[in-house]
């Protein structure tokens, strides 16, 4: 399993959009993103920061049900 890259929230949002997520709304410094699947709706919240901490990015990927490999391919 590759290490998580150090990326900004803008890069994370762009990668998630390439994976089929779309921005639903922004509340303050948090962007809410959702994607429709056969099982239902998957949502995640991305805080707007210059650089996301590794733990924060890991939590976003768990919410979004996205692997590290998928994220790196879509950066």
C-alpha positions, 0 to 999 in steps of 0.5 A: 500500500503506497503512502498518502501524498501531501496534497491541498484540499483543492487537489483532493476535491479535484481528484474526488470530482474525477472519481464521480463526486460532485460538490453539494454545498460549502459550509464555512471552510468545509466542502460537502461532496456526494456520489450516487452508487447502486447501494445508495449515496456516498458523502464526504466532507473536505476541509479547505486547507492549504495542506491536508494532514495525513490523518485528515486525508485518510478519514476523507478517503474512508468516508468516500470509500476510495482507495489510496491508489484510486486517489493517486491515479486521479491527482 
